[in-house]
Amino acid sequence: MNICEKYPFYKNLFKLTKYHFLDNLSLQLKIFKLMIEQYIPVLLVLAGALIIAGAIVYSSGLFGPQRPDSIKRSTYESGMKPIGTTSERMSVKYYLVAMLFIIFDIEVIFVYPWAVEFKKLMGEFGSGIFISMLIFLVVLEIGYLYVYKKGGFRWD
């Protein structure tokens, strides 16, 4: 079923010129209504997700235990007493591991589908597809080189 069969007023739309279309306010309103109707399922899912998320957050405070004391309010570090201040600097190694994960993740997310469709893309768009991916990989390689320089590949 095409759109003209589902919405008969579309037949008239395809016959009108763009200047007629601008003068026909009722047709514009019908088309606007049609466009808004397509977003209703998305808005319903978003509203449902927000309601469920709010209900979960609210219910944890409502039904959770409410017996705070000094031990429960203290800092928890794997069963050990906290040592040092809270303003201690973290080792850069943690951030480097996070950067490595993000770089590998981005590379897999973008390069794998590109490689699968490479022949088709090369036929449609030519060498621009290859050059754009080459630029992307060079930027990722700069990230690898930064991590290598900082010692992120040494796991001691």
C-alpha positions in Angstrom: 0.0 0.0 0.0 1.6 3.3 -1.1 1.1 6.6 0.6 -1.5 7.8 -2.0 -3.8 4.9 -1.2 -3.4 5.3 2.5 -3.9 9.1 2.5 -6.1 10.1 -0.5 -5.3 13.8 -0.1 -1.7 13.1 -1.1 -2.9 12.5 -4.7 -3.9 16.1 -4.9 -0.6 17.2 -3.3 1.4 15.6 -6.1 -0.7 17.4 -8.7 -0.3 20.8 -7.2 2.6 23.1 -7.9 4.6 24.5 -5.1 2.9 27.8 -5.3 -0.6 26.3 -5.1 0.6 24.3 -2.1 1.6 27.4 -0.2 -1.9 28.9 -0.7 -3.8 25.8 0.4 -3.8 26.0 4.2 -6.1 23.1 4.9 -3.8 20.8 2.9 -0.8 22.1 4.8 -2.6 21.3 8.1 -3.4 17.8 6.9 0.2 17.2 6.0 1.4 18.7 9.3 -0.9 16.3 11.1 0.3 13.4 9.1 3.9 14.3 10.0 3.2 14.7 13.7 1.3 11.3 13.7 4.5 9.6 12.7 6.3 10.8 15.8 3.6 9.7 18.3 5.0 6.2 18.8 8.5 7.7 19.5 7.0 10.2 22.0 5.0 7.4 23.7 8.1 5.3 24.2 10.1 8.3 25.5 7.3 9.2 27.9 7.0 5.6 29.1 10.8 5.4 29.6 10.8 8.6 31.6 7.9 7.5 33.8 9.5 4.1 34.5 12.9 5.7 35.3 11.2 8.2 37.6 9.2 5.5 39.3 12.3 3.3 39.9 14.3 6.2 41.4 11.4 7.3 43.5 10.6 3.8 44.7 14.1 3.1 45.9 13.9 6.0 48.3 10.4 5.1 49.2 10.8 1.4 49.9 14.6 1.3 50.8 15.8 1.1 54.4 15.9 4.4 56.1 18.2 3.8 59.1 21.3 5.9 58.5 24.0 6.0 61.2 27.6 7.1 61.3 29.0 3.8 60.0 26.7 3.7 57.0 27.4 7.4 56.2 31.2 6.8 56.2 33.2 6.2 53.1 33.4 2.6 51.9 36.6 1.3 50.3 36.2 -2.5 49.9 35.8 -3.1 53.6 39.0 -1.2 54.5 39.3 2.1 56.4 39.8 4.9 54.0 43.4 6.1 53.8 44.5 9.5 52.7 42.5 12.5 51.6 39.9 12.8 48.9 42.0 15.3 47.0 44.6 12.7 46.0 45.4 12.6 42.3 44.6 9.4 40.4 47.2 7.8 38.3 47.1 8.7 34.6 47.1 5.0 33.9 43.4 4.8 34.6 42.6 7.5 32.1 44.9 5.9 29.5 43.1 2.6 29.8 39.8 4.4 29.4 41.1 6.1 26.3 42.4 2.8 24.9 38.9 1.3 25.3 37.2 4.2 23.6 39.7 4.2 20.7 39.3 0.5 20.1 35.6 0.7 20.5 35.2 3.6 18.0 37.5 1.8 15.6 35.4 -1.4 15.6 32.1 0.4 15.4 33.0 2.4 12.3 35.6 0.4 10.5 33.9 -3.0 10.5 30.6 -2.0 8.7 32.7 0.2 6.4 34.9 -2.8 5.4 31.9 -5.0 4.8 30.3 -2.5 2.4 33.6 -1.2 0.9 33.1 -2.6 -2.6 29.6 -1.2 -2.9 30.6 2.2 -1.4 33.7 2.4 -3.7 31.4 1.8 -6.7 29.0 4.5 -5.7 31.2 7.2 -4.2 34.7 6.5 -5.7 38.0 7.1 -3.9 36.5 9.7 -1.5 35.2 6.9 0.7 38.7 5.5 1.0 40.3 8.9 1.7 37.7 9.8 4.4 38.3 6.4 6.2 42.1 6.9 5.8 41.8 10.3 7.5 39.7 8.7 10.3 42.3 6.0 10.8 45.1 8.5 10.9 43.3 10.4 13.7 42.9 7.1 15.6 46.6 6.4 15.1 47.5 9.7 16.7 45.5 8.5 19.7 47.4 5.2 19.7 50.7 7.1 19.5 49.8 9.3 22.4 48.9 6.3 24.6 52.2 4.5 23.5 54.2 7.6 24.4 52.5 7.8 27.9 53.2 4.1 28.5 49.7 2.8 28.2 50.7 -0.5 26.5 53.1 -1.4 29.4 51.1 -3.3 32.0 53.4 -3.3 35.0 
